[in-house]
């Protein structure tokens, strides 16, 4: 993925609700994942997406102490719930706009995403939307130096 131009970010090792963990547990989740990413692609991630969007000031401080920037989303496709493609598309298309960050998943019960993406992409292109990685959108580096 990284060699194809995708940005690889940290999403934790076990996908927990971070606000229910101690700061040390959050740090271990982040470090284990960042270490695995670095082992595979040779770079430490600069972006972190908290599972479930579960973040508070304490967790944010732990994330930032690890050299990462928390990234959330503007549009939730709700694909994680296992809904079919037309419903995924209906959750996304009305909310497409410039600089939107859309939440989709590639694991679990997400067959609806696979079905919906061609239509979502066609619609976005017809609206003159472009697709960029988060580093391009934010102007921040994708990986720690």
N, C-alpha and C positions, 0 to 999 in steps of 0.2 A: 504494500500500500504506500509506504513512505517513498519508495523509489519511483512510484508512479505519480508523485506529486500530491498525494493526500497528506493531511496533517494528522499525526497520531497524538492523541491526548490521553491523559490519565482519567480513569473513571472508577478507581478503587479496585482492590483485589477481590473482595467478596460481595460488593454491591449492598452495603449496609445503609441504614439510616444513620448518617454521621452524627447528628445532634444527640443521638442516644449513646454514643461512644465517648470514652474519655479522650482527652487530647492526645495522650500517648497512643491509644488505639487508632485514632485517625491518622496520626503520623506514620504508624506501621503500615496501614492500608496504602497510603500514598507512596511511601518509600519502596514497598515491595513491588508495586505496580510500575513505578518509575524505573526501578532497577531492571525489571523484566523488559520494559520498552527499550531502555538504553542497551541492554544486552543484544536485542534483536536488530535495532536500527542504528545503534551507535550514537544516539542523541537522547538527552533528557527532555521530556515534554515540558512545554511552558504553559499549556492550557489544561484545565481540570474541569470536568463536568460532574457535579455531585449527583449521585443516584437520587432519583425522585425530586431533584431540586432542593434537597434537604440540606440547608446551610444556614448558619447563624454567624454572628460576629466572631465567636470563639473558633469555630471551624474555619472561617475565612482567614483568621490569623494563622492557623496551622498551615493551611494551603499556601498562603503567601510566604510563610517562613521556609517552605520547600521550594521557593522560586517560581511558583505557578500562579496563574491568574484564573479565578473562577469564571466559568462561562455558563450562562443559562440560555434560555430560548424564549422566543416571542410567540411561537405557534406550536402547539402540541397536537400532533396528528392523532393521538390516542391509539396508535397502532399497537401499543403494548397490551391493550385489552383484548386483542384477538378479533377485532371487528373486520368486516370484509372491505375490499378495495374501494367500492363506491363511498362508503362511510369515511374511510381514511381521506379520500380526495375531498369530500364535503367538509371535513374538519380543517383542511389546509387551504384550499383555493380561495375562499372568501377573505382570508387573512394575509394573502401574499401581498407584499409591498417591498419597497426598496429597503435594503439592509435587514430584512427579517431573518431570524435564525429559526429554522424549522426542526423540530424534534422528531426524528424517525429512528427506528431500531432495526438491527440486522440479525437479531437472535430472539428466540422465544416464539411466541405465537404471532408472527408478523406476516403471514401469507398475504394479508390485505395490503401491506406496504408494497410487496412485489407486484401485485396487481395494479395498484394505484399509481405507482411512480411514473410510468410512461405518460399517463394522462396529466398528472401534476406537472411534469417537465414540459410537455407540449403547451399546456396552458400558461405556465410561467414564461416560456419563450415568446408566446404570442403577446404577452403583456410587456415584452421587452425587458424581462428580468434576466440577469446573468447569475451564474453560479460561481462563487469564489470560496476559497478556504478561509477559515476564520482569521488567520494572520493577515490576509489581504483586506478583509472587512475591517478589522480593528486597527491595522497599522502596527501591530505588535509582533515580535518575532515568534515563530512557531516552536522554537526549541531554545533551551537554555544554553548560554554560551559558556 
